[in-house]
Amino acid sequence: MNDGRKTVGVLYLAMNNVGDVAANAIATGEFEAAEAMLTAALATDPGDAMDLRVVLAQCLSKQLRFEEAIALWIRILETPDVPGGARLSATNGLAICAMQSGKPGIVRPYVDRMGFRTSPYPSDRCWRPRILGVAGYVEEAEAELRELLAECPGDPFITHMLGSTMMQRGDPAGQLHDLAYSSRAFFGPYYPHTPLLDRMWEGEPLEGRSLAIIPHGGYGDYFQFVRHVPQLRRLGVGRIVAVAHSRCHGLILSTGVDAVVDQDEAEEARSACDLWVTTFGLARAGGTSAAPYLRAPPSAGVDAILRSMRARAAGRPCIGLYWHSDMQGGEIKSIPLPPLAPVFARKDIHWVVLQRGFALREMRRAGVGLDATVMGEDMTFDESGALITGLDGVATICAWPFHLAGALGTRTWLLAGRVMDARHMNRERESVLYPGCATLVRQPSPGDWPGAIARLMAELDAFILARGLPVPPAPAPC
């Protein structure tokens, strides 16, 4: 994509029939189907081998088959005259897989070969420090971004990336820089078709004015940032209209907004209000609300599920579980199934599987979690909220269940890698987002998911002891 401001600032996608169909299948979580068609195409007609290998490596990464993906990413990068877009995708993909495999150092030679340092487009020039950050070289990434910002003062993309990297290192001063992501200066060049850009709220007085909240990001982002709605009231806003998917209208209404409308009414809401703000831009209001600040609407169907679940649990605590995200970038935070064996082996907990998509299919193929209660994939977020409210806790990666559980005030354990999303401020155990109800359970070292699971087991032991229930004995040493 080239909008006049960036050349290869988006990751490379194959532009051929098989590659396009496979990329669409990956985007909808059909990883197995994508792999099958790509493997067949490479075996029968390798004419577009570079394109197809890029998409196949992405597909393997999504399935958390990191060693296979690493071999393919390196093969791509070692190809003579590899195109710039493929080199970028392969280097970024290799950084993710290397970090997940506990070998971040293998990406360094390829980062140094990337180029883009002299590109006229700031978004391109940010790729090297971005990938360094993915591989855990956060201090080096921050230093490079500071140099770039000195060369391009005030550039909103570099400012945002610097803020995010500062937060990733644990520096709260980065939050102010990160707000550049929700500014007119950012949206103008990077979202050039945004309507009514002059009405985007950047902290102007709100007394008596109407404000539309426009979604930007995922559901978890929405659940996190609506904590600022009460502060908007304190700032005197006259009317708040939230645009949200119908699957979570009840949850969003519980924040005190005046109305919630469907996403296909976004432009009407934007036009009808004096100002509008993105999900992330709500942080400009400040005054964050402590959890719980969401309430799930009542659901007779969920009440019936909870009664059945409690009967099956027979007095054991019921804890939700979510470990894999099919979404873009989800592979960097998702947990492969094998390290979860100790989780499913615990008989003193009744697991409630919130997982959807590929990982749920993989779990069923592996024949694990047979005693668990598995939630239907068609459950809405309003219903999921009602369910989570009725659980004793939730163990999850950084995805929608973490933010929903935290916002509802449910006891939550965040399973996280050594490189976390910047919003967690690099804390080791305490959650800056949901203090009092959420605990971070991080890998002891890059790629060490078994170590993180061992820490979760200790957390659960303490949780069960505090409830006066017996803790199972530790397994005998081999």
C-alpha positions in Angstrom: 0.0 0.0 0.0 1.3 3.5 -0.8 -0.7 6.5 0.3 2.1 8.9 -0.4 3.3 8.8 3.1 4.6 5.2 3.5 5.9 2.5 1.1 6.1 -0.8 2.9 4.7 0.3 6.3 2.2 -2.5 6.2 3.1 -6.2 6.4 3.5 -7.9 3.1 0.6 -10.0 1.7 0.7 -12.3 -1.3 -1.2 -11.0 -4.3 -2.0 -14.1 -6.2 -5.1 -16.3 -6.2 -4.0 -19.0 -3.8 -2.2 -16.6 -1.6 -5.2 -14.3 -1.4 -7.6 -17.1 -0.6 -5.2 -18.5 2.0 -4.7 -15.0 3.6 -8.4 -14.6 3.8 -8.7 -18.0 5.5 -6.1 -17.0 8.0 -7.9 -13.7 8.7 -11.0 -15.7 9.6 -9.1 -18.2 11.8 -9.3 -21.1 9.3 -5.6 -21.9 9.7 -5.8 -25.6 8.9 -7.6 -24.9 5.6 -5.0 -22.2 4.7 -2.1 -24.5 5.4 -3.6 -27.3 3.3 -4.1 -25.1 0.2 -0.7 -23.4 0.5 1.2 -26.7 0.9 -0.6 -28.2 -2.1 0.1 -25.1 -4.2 3.8 -25.1 -3.3 4.0 -28.8 -4.2 2.3 -28.5 -7.6 3.1 -25.0 -8.8 5.9 -23.2 -7.0 5.9 -20.3 -9.5 4.9 -17.9 -6.7 7.0 -19.6 -4.1 8.1 -16.4 -2.3 4.5 -15.1 -1.9 3.2 -18.5 -0.8 6.0 -19.1 1.7 5.4 -15.8 3.4 1.7 -16.6 3.9 2.5 -20.2 4.9 5.0 -19.0 7.5 2.3 -16.6 8.9 -0.1 -19.6 9.0 2.4 -21.7 11.0 3.0 -18.8 13.4 -0.7 -18.5 14.0 -0.8 -22.2 14.9 2.1 -21.6 17.3 4.4 -24.0 15.4 7.3 -21.7 16.0 10.2 -23.9 15.0 8.7 -24.7 11.6 7.9 -21.0 11.1 11.4 -19.9 12.1 12.9 -22.3 9.5 10.6 -20.9 6.8 11.2 -17.2 7.8 14.9 -17.7 7.6 14.7 -19.5 4.2 12.8 -16.4 2.9 15.3 -14.0 4.4 18.2 -15.9 2.9 16.7 -15.8 -0.6 18.8 -13.6 -2.9 17.1 -10.3 -3.8 14.2 -10.9 -1.5 11.7 -8.0 -2.0 11.5 -5.3 0.6 7.9 -6.1 1.7 8.7 -9.8 2.1 11.9 -9.0 4.0 9.9 -6.8 6.4 7.2 -9.5 7.0 9.8 -12.2 7.4 11.9 -10.2 9.9 8.9 -9.2 12.0 7.5 -12.8 11.9 10.9 -14.2 12.8 11.1 -11.8 15.8 7.8 -13.0 17.1 8.6 -16.7 16.7 12.1 -16.3 18.1 10.8 -14.5 21.2 8.2 -17.2 21.7 10.9 -19.9 21.3 13.2 -18.3 23.8 15.8 -17.4 21.1 15.4 -13.7 20.4 19.1 -13.3 19.5 18.6 -15.1 16.1 16.7 -12.2 14.7 19.5 -9.6 15.3 21.4 -10.2 12.0 18.2 -9.9 10.0 17.1 -6.7 11.7 20.4 -5.1 10.9 19.9 -6.0 7.2 16.4 -4.6 7.0 17.1 -1.2 5.6 14.3 1.5 5.9 16.5 3.7 8.0 16.8 6.3 5.2 13.2 6.0 4.0 11.5 9.3 3.6 8.4 7.9 5.4 8.4 8.0 9.2 6.3 4.8 9.5 8.9 2.9 7.5 11.7 4.2 9.6 10.0 3.0 12.7 10.0 -0.6 11.6 13.5 -1.4 12.9 12.9 -0.2 16.5 9.4 -1.8 16.4 10.9 -5.2 15.6 13.7 -4.7 18.1 10.9 -4.1 20.7 9.1 -7.3 19.7 12.4 -9.2 20.2 12.8 -7.7 23.7 15.5 -5.1 22.9 13.3 -2.4 24.3 16.0 0.1 25.5 17.7 0.0 22.1 14.4 0.5 20.4 13.6 3.5 22.6 17.0 5.1 21.9 16.5 4.7 18.1 13.0 6.2 18.3 14.3 9.2 20.3 16.8 9.8 17.5 14.1 9.6 14.9 11.9 12.0 16.7 14.9 14.5 16.9 15.2 14.2 13.2 11.4 14.5 12.6 10.2 16.8 15.5 6.5 16.3 16.3 5.8 13.5 13.9 2.8 11.7 15.3 3.7 8.2 14.2 7.2 8.3 15.8 5.8 10.1 18.9 3.2 7.3 19.3 5.8 4.6 18.8 8.2 6.2 21.3 5.4 6.5 23.9 4.4 2.9 23.5 8.0 1.8 23.8 8.5 3.8 26.9 5.4 2.2 28.4 6.7 -1.2 27.4 9.8 -0.5 29.4 7.6 0.6 32.3 7.9 4.4 32.1 4.5 6.0 32.7 5.7 9.2 31.0 5.2 7.4 27.7 1.4 7.7 28.1 1.4 11.3 27.0 3.4 10.5 23.8 1.2 7.5 23.1 -1.9 9.7 22.9 -0.5 10.9 19.5 -2.2 7.7 18.2 -5.6 9.4 18.9 -4.9 12.8 17.3 -5.9 14.7 14.2 -2.3 14.8 13.2 -2.1 11.0 13.2 -5.5 10.3 11.6 -5.0 12.9 8.9 -2.2 11.1 7.1 -2.8 7.5 8.2 -6.6 7.4 8.0 -7.0 10.0 5.3 -10.7 9.3 4.6 -11.8 9.9 8.2 -14.9 12.1 8.2 -15.3 15.2 10.3 -11.7 15.1 11.4 -11.9 18.7 12.7 -14.4 17.4 15.3 -12.1 14.8 16.8 -11.8 15.5 20.5 -8.3 16.4 21.7 -9.1 17.7 25.1 -11.3 20.7 24.3 -13.9 21.8 26.9 -16.9 19.4 27.0 -19.3 21.4 29.1 -22.8 20.9 27.6 -21.5 19.3 24.4 -22.3 16.0 22.9 -19.7 13.3 22.2 -19.7 10.2 20.1 -17.3 7.3 21.0 -16.1 5.6 17.8 -14.6 2.1 18.1 -10.9 1.8 17.2 -9.2 -1.5 18.2 -10.7 -4.7 19.6 -13.3 -5.5 22.1 -10.8 -5.7 24.9 -9.6 -2.2 24.2 -13.2 -1.0 24.4 -13.8 -2.7 27.8 -10.6 -1.2 29.1 -11.0 2.4 28.0 -14.7 2.9 28.8 -13.5 3.3 32.4 -13.0 7.0 31.5 -16.8 7.6 30.8 -17.5 8.7 34.4 -14.8 11.3 34.1 -16.4 12.7 30.9 -19.5 13.3 33.0 -17.4 15.2 35.6 -16.0 17.3 32.7 -19.6 18.4 32.0 -20.3 16.5 28.8 -24.0 16.9 27.8 -24.7 13.7 26.0 -22.6 10.6 25.2 -23.4 8.2 22.3 -21.3 5.1 22.2 -20.9 3.2 18.9 -20.4 -0.5 19.6 -21.2 -4.0 18.3 -24.6 -5.2 19.3 -22.9 -8.2 21.1 -21.9 -5.8 23.9 -24.5 -3.1 24.1 -25.6 -4.0 27.6 -22.1 -3.8 29.0 -21.4 -0.4 27.4 -24.7 1.0 28.6 -23.7 0.1 32.2 -21.0 2.8 32.1 -23.6 5.5 32.1 -23.5 6.6 28.4 -26.8 8.0 27.1 -27.2 5.7 24.2 -25.4 2.8 22.4 -25.9 2.4 18.7 -24.7 -0.3 16.2 -21.5 0.1 14.3 -23.4 0.7 11.0 -24.7 3.9 12.6 -21.2 5.2 13.3 -21.2 8.0 10.8 -24.7 9.2 11.8 -23.6 9.3 15.4 -20.4 11.2 14.5 -22.3 13.7 12.5 -25.0 14.2 15.1 -22.6 15.0 17.9 -20.5 18.1 18.6 -17.3 16.0 19.0 -16.2 12.4 18.6 -13.4 10.4 20.2 -11.8 7.0 19.5 -11.6 4.2 22.0 -8.0 5.0 22.8 -8.7 8.7 22.8 -10.9 8.3 25.9 -7.7 8.2 27.9 -7.5 12.0 27.4 -10.3 12.4 29.9 -8.2 10.9 32.8 -9.9 10.1 36.0 -9.8 6.3 35.6 -12.5 4.3 37.4 -11.5 1.4 39.6 -12.9 -2.0 38.9 -15.7 -3.0 38.8 -16.9 -0.3 36.4 -18.9 -2.6 34.0 -22.0 -4.6 34.8 -23.3 -7.4 32.7 -27.0 -7.4 31.8 -29.0 -10.3 33.4 -29.4 -13.4 31.3 -31.7 -16.3 32.1 -29.8 -18.6 29.7 -26.5 -17.8 31.4 -28.0 -18.4 34.8 -29.0 -21.9 33.7 -25.5 -22.5 32.4 -24.0 -21.4 35.8 -26.4 -23.7 37.7 -25.4 -26.7 35.5 -21.7 -25.7 35.8 -21.8 -25.5 39.6 -23.5 -28.9 39.7 -20.7 -30.5 37.6 -18.1 -28.7 39.7 -19.4 -30.3 42.9 -17.9 -27.6 45.2 -14.7 -27.0 43.2 -14.0 -23.4 42.2 -15.0 -22.6 38.7 -12.3 -20.7 36.7 -12.4 -19.5 33.2 -9.6 -20.3 30.8 -8.5 -18.6 27.5 -5.0 -19.1 26.0 -5.0 -18.3 22.3 -5.9 -15.4 20.1 -6.7 -15.8 16.4 -6.5 -12.0 15.9 -3.7 -10.2 14.1 -0.6 -10.3 16.3 -2.2 -12.9 18.6 0.6 -15.3 18.1 3.0 -13.2 20.2 1.0 -13.6 23.3 -0.8 -17.0 22.8 0.3 -20.2 24.6 0.8 -23.5 22.8 -1.3 -26.3 24.0 1.4 -28.6 25.5 2.5 -26.3 28.3 -1.1 -26.2 29.5 -1.1 -29.9 30.4 -0.7 -29.2 34.2 -3.7 -26.8 34.0 -6.0 -29.4 32.5 -4.6 -32.1 34.9 -5.8 -30.2 38.0 -8.9 -32.0 39.4 -9.4 -29.5 42.2 -10.6 -26.8 39.7 -13.5 -27.0 37.3 -12.3 -25.3 34.2 -14.7 -23.2 32.1 -13.3 -22.9 28.6 -13.9 -19.4 27.1 -11.7 -20.3 24.2 -12.9 -20.0 20.6 -11.6 -20.7 17.1 -8.4 -22.7 16.3 -7.3 -23.4 19.9 -10.7 -24.9 20.8 -10.5 -27.2 17.8 -7.0 -28.1 18.7 -8.0 -28.9 22.3 -10.8 -31.2 21.1 -8.4 -33.0 18.7 -6.0 -33.5 21.6 -8.7 -35.0 23.8 -7.9 -32.7 26.8 -10.3 -30.7 28.9 -13.0 -33.4 28.8 -14.2 -32.5 32.3 -14.4 -28.8 31.5 -17.5 -26.8 30.7 -17.0 -25.3 27.2 -18.8 -22.2 26.3 -20.5 -21.9 23.0 -18.7 -19.8 20.4 -21.9 -17.9 19.6 -22.1 -16.5 23.1 -22.3 -12.7 23.1 -20.0 -10.5 25.1 -23.0 -9.4 27.2 -23.6 -13.1 28.0 -19.9 -13.7 28.5 -19.9 -10.9 31.0 -22.8 -12.4 32.9 -21.0 -15.8 32.9 -17.7 -14.3 34.1 -19.5 -12.4 36.9 -20.6 -15.9 38.1 -17.1 -17.5 38.0 -14.6 -17.6 40.8 -11.8 -16.4 38.6 -10.4 -16.3 35.1 -6.9 -17.3 33.8 -6.2 -15.7 30.4 -3.8 -14.2 28.0 -4.0 -10.5 27.2 -7.2 -10.5 25.2 -10.9 -9.7 25.6 -11.5 -12.1 28.6 -8.8 -10.3 30.6 -10.2 -6.9 30.1 -13.8 -8.0 30.5 -13.1 -9.9 33.7 -11.0 -7.1 35.1 -13.6 -4.5 34.3 -16.2 -6.6 36.0 -14.0 -7.0 39.1 -13.6 -10.8 38.8 -10.4 -12.4 40.2 -8.1 -12.6 37.2 -4.7 -14.0 36.4 -2.9 -12.6 33.2 -0.6 -15.1 31.6 2.0 -13.0 29.9 5.4 -13.3 28.2 8.6 -11.3 28.9 7.4 -8.8 26.2 4.0 -7.6 27.1 1.6 -5.1 25.6 2.8 -1.6 26.6 -0.3 -0.9 28.6 0.8 -3.2 31.4 3.9 -1.0 32.1 6.3 -4.0 32.4 5.1 -4.9 35.9 6.0 -8.3 37.2 3.0 -9.2 39.3 0.6 -6.3 40.1 -1.8 -5.0 37.4 -1.8 -1.3 36.8 -5.1 -1.7 34.9 -7.2 -3.7 37.3 -5.4 -3.4 40.7 -7.0 -5.5 43.5 -8.5 -8.1 41.2 -5.9 -8.9 38.5 -2.4 -10.5 38.9 0.3 -10.8 36.3 1.8 -14.2 35.8 4.8 -13.8 33.5 7.3 -16.1 31.9 10.5 -16.2 34.0 12.5 -15.9 30.7 11.6 -15.5 27.0 9.6 -18.4 25.7 9.3 -20.1 29.1 5.5 -20.8 29.1 6.1 -23.9 31.3 7.6 -21.5 33.9 4.6 -19.2 33.6 2.2 -22.1 34.1 4.2 -23.2 37.2 3.7 -19.7 38.6 0.0 -19.9 37.8 -0.2 -23.3 39.6 1.3 -21.6 42.7 -1.2 -18.7 42.5 -4.1 -21.2 42.2 -2.8 -23.1 45.2 -2.8 -20.0 47.3 -6.2 -19.0 46.0 -7.7 -22.4 47.0 -6.0 -22.4 50.4 -7.5 -19.0 51.1 -10.9 -20.5 50.4 -10.3 -23.3 52.9 -10.2 -26.0 50.3 -7.6 -28.8 50.0 -4.7 -28.3 47.6 -3.6 -31.4 45.6 -0.2 -32.8 46.4 2.7 -31.8 44.0 3.5 -34.5 41.5 6.3 -36.9 42.5 9.7 -36.1 40.9 10.7 -38.2 38.0 
